[in-house]
């Protein structure tokens, strides 16, 4: 990475494209630190999984309640009304490891039978 070593990816990209186009920051924004970094350098920030698992994610960060962020969907799956095919997609987006194993178990239990094999393949290949 040369001269950019140790710098935020969002900052590097922002500096390279500043004033030429908008920067949309998306993917693996599952911690308060990642969210703040995205907001510092992005014109638009997409908080997909974070707000699906904890709809108050943004508010908890803004209010200094980061310790209350909860990505464990145990006993909350029905209330969250996650999209029908969300269980098979989420395994591929947990690069930071912030989503607890218990959430994967609940998602697996709620995956349509014909999609269970797809879920397992994605989970196995995304862990490596």
Secondary structure, 3 states (H helix, E strand, C coil): CHHHCCCCHHHHHHHHHCCCCCCEEECCCCCHHHHHHHHHHCCEEECHHHHHHCCCHHHHHHCCCHHHCCCCCCCCHHHHCCCCCHHHHHHHHCCCCCCCHHHHHHHHHCCCHHHHHHHHHHHHHHHC
